[in-house]
Amino acid sequence: MMKWLVVIIFIAMLGYLFEQRRHIKFLKQVNFNQETRHIMTDHEIFLLKHQIGTYVYSLETLGYSQDKMNRGDYTRHEPSQEKLQALQEELQRNQSIYRSKNIQFETELELRGVE
């Protein structure tokens, strides 16, 4: 009788260990998915900020100021050549940052196995 009790306890412990391993694997997958979702969310936020920056650049190139427009002043002021050149340089710098962040994002997803 004692042998049967030991065998039953041993089998129960094996079952418990296998269930714990399955649960650990499940939790690792959940964690991986959450990290991937955070990476994608952060990239979406970056894209939106870049898009807003591009709109602001377009407004300033056309002679409008975002700050003045927020206050209700929609008057157009012709930007100087220096201002246009500074805006162009800033846009090129931002485009370079955008491209490198995009490559970094795609590489990170590729390393994670996400298509």
Secondary structure, DSSP 8 states (H G I E B T S, - for coil): -HHHHHHHHHHHHHHHHHHHHHHHHHHHHHHHHHHHHHHHHHHHHHHHHHHHHHHHHHHHHHT--HHHHHTT--------HHHHHHHHHHHHHHHHHHHHHHHHHHHHHHHHT--
